[in-house]
Amino acid sequence: MIQLYYSPGTACLAPHFLLEELGLAYELILVDTAKQQHQEAAYLQLNPKGKIPFMIDGDLHLSESAAICLYLIEKYTDTQQATHFNPAPGTAERAQLYQWMLYLSNTLQAELLSYFYPERLSEDAAGAAQVKAHAEQRVASMLSYIDTQLSKTAGNYLLGHELSCADLFLFMLCRWTRGMTKPAREYPHLKPYLQSMFERRSIQDSLAQEGISAPYY
Ligand SMILES: N[C@@H](CCC(=O)N[C@@H](CS)C(=O)NCC(=O)O)C(=O)O
């Protein structure tokens, strides 16, 4: 059975939503970052990066939330019900999926990590406060870009009419902005988008399993 190592609310959420969305059997294993369990020897032996999430599927050991999502759609979407999750290689839809997954993980997620760990990018508290403030400004311009893109899609999702793992990834990242001056939920197109994503059973169940309570996003 697939094992997902998680810490509540962290980058494990996108793979967790996806496991639920695909109806796969999996086991959740808690590695609590608040208790520094991700720095313990037993976990570092599995994932020397000391980051969450981490997934084991048979002989495969995999880190990086975006890579886990792309692996899961490629391996487990051969059923009729889930084909829209895995657009055929070489198609425009597949290219769009890669574009969103790379943009979200390489740009917005990276900036959010600077926002949450500013002390790693500065030598003192004043510098860290500046790093955090600047990261929040850059996140705001990225949210603005995403909001505009959502206004141009033909359907309700990043790829148009069908949900993809990029939407699950985006919901996770938008959730992380909930404490910002202008959180994602306050952008005109992101607002209804996040509300409708939040209503999905996969998201509700994952948040409940991780023990996450309101405000959700
Ligand atoms: N690019 C990685 C980022 C992983 C990451 O930084 N996870 C955070 C939680 S969201 C973490 O493990 N933080 C603990 C730490 O950096 O000490 C991914 O998407 O999997």
The ligand as a Gaussian input file, in Angstrom:
#p B3LYP/6-31G(d) Opt

LIG

0 1
 N        9.819000      21.361000      -2.784000
 C        9.476000      20.547000      -1.650000
 C        9.344000      21.433000      -0.422000
 C        9.209000      20.605000       0.825000
 C        9.193000      21.471000       2.064000
 O        9.964000      22.450000       2.201000
 N        8.311000      21.076000       2.991000
 C        8.218000      21.819000       4.214000
 C        6.791000      21.743000       4.740000
 S        5.685000      22.590000       3.661000
 C        9.131000      21.205000       5.240000
 O        9.409000      20.028000       5.216000
 N        9.596000      22.044000       6.153000
 C       10.429000      21.650000       7.228000
 C       11.746000      22.340000       7.170000
 O       12.114000      22.925000       6.137000
 O       12.435000      22.295000       8.179000
 C        8.160000      19.823000      -1.910000
 O        7.280000      20.394000      -2.549000
 O        8.012000      18.666000      -1.500000

